[in-house]
Amino acid sequence: MKATSAVIVATLYLIVYVILFQTGISITILSYLFLTSPFLMIWLIFTVLKDNRKPYPELGEDEEWGYRDKPKNQSTDPNSDEKLPHLMP
């Protein structure tokens, strides 16, 4: 199952729970929904973490981490003497 579908199912489950709670439905039904929600969350987490449809590039020999939102030449070392553009006066 897609991660997007799992998120939609979990969101709809929560919305149904809140609507039923506000309408004052039987406490038995609400208790059942409440007690099954942790299993839904575990399933959601597993589905999102195991979804491997988005390809990620392999790291090079000298790379430890791969960040897609930072250019490769930008230093991430806090002890580096290199001045970052957003920190320059």
N, C-alpha and C positions, 0 to 999 in steps of 0.2 A: 504494500500500500504506500502511496505517496505520503511524504511528510505533510504536505499541504492538506490532504484529505484528513489526516489524523488530527491536525489542528482544528479543522472545521468541525469534525465530530465532537471533539472535546469542548469546543466553544458552544455548540448547540446543546450539549448535555448540561453545561453550566447555565445557559439561558433557560432551558426547560426547568431545571431545578429552582432557579430564582423565581420564575413565574408561578410554579406550583407552590412554592413557599409563601408568596404574596397572596395567593388566592385562598390559602388556608386549607389545603387538601389534607388528607389523612396523615397523621404523624408516622404511620407504618410505611407508607410509600416514601415519604421524605427520608426516613431512617434508612430504608433500603438504598435509595439513591446516594445518600451521604456515605454509607458504608462501602458502596462499590466504587466511589470516586477515586480512592487511592489506586485501585487497579487500572482505572482508566488513565490516570496520570503516569503510572509506570509504563503502560503500553505506549502512551504518547511520547515519553522520553526515549524509549527504545526505538520507536519508529523514526523519530527525528535523528537520533544519533546513527542509526544504521542506514539511513537513506544516502546512497552513494551515487546518485545520478548526476551530480554536479562534478565535473572533472577538475581535479586540482593538479597543478604541475608538480613533477617530482623535484625534490630539492637537489641542488648541486653538491659536489663533494665537500666544499668548504662552507656550506650553509647549514645552520642549525634550525632556523625557523623560517617559515615562509609567510610573508605578509603581502596580501594582494593590494592593500590600500597604501602602501609606502613604496617609494622608488628604492631600487636596490642600493643606490649610492648614499642613501640617508643613514646616518649613524643612529643606532639605538642604544649605544653604550652611554650611561649617565656620567661616566668618568672621562669621557672623551673630551679633548680640547677643541674639537671641531665645533664651530658656531653654527647653530641651526638658524635658518632665516626668520622663523617666527619669534626667536628669542633675542635677536639683534636690536639694539636701541635705535 
